[in-house]
Amino acid sequence: MKDEERAHYDTHFQEELDSLKVSVANLINFPKQTLRNTFGEGPSNRPVTFVQTPTITQPEERMGKHNQEPQHNPAFV
């Protein structure tokens, strides 16, 4: 009975070890592939695109008569 339990634990340990090896290999490969793609050494030479956040524009002041800036009321400045 102990031999069967030991065999079961050994099998489970080996499965976990193999899974861990695959996970570590994937974790190592991901940064390598990213660096290759970034520096154009891999199969994908497309440039990295960044999403630009939209900027908030201020409303333009309307020009008064004769292309002069509107008069400001000192009470509101």
C-alpha positions, 0 to 999 in steps of 0.5 A: 500500500505504501508503494502505491501511495508513494507512486501516486505522490511521485506521479503528482510531483512530476506533473506539477514539476513539468507544469512549473517548467512550462510556466517558467519557460512561458514567462521567460519567452514572453519578455524575449519575444516582446523585446525582439518585436520592439527592436525589429528582430522577430517575425513581426516588424510592425511598430509599437503603437501607443494610444494617446489620451484625448486632450481637453480644448478650451473654448475660443473667445469670440472676437468683438467688433473690429477684431478686438478682444471682448471687453471684460467686466472687472466684477467678473474677473 
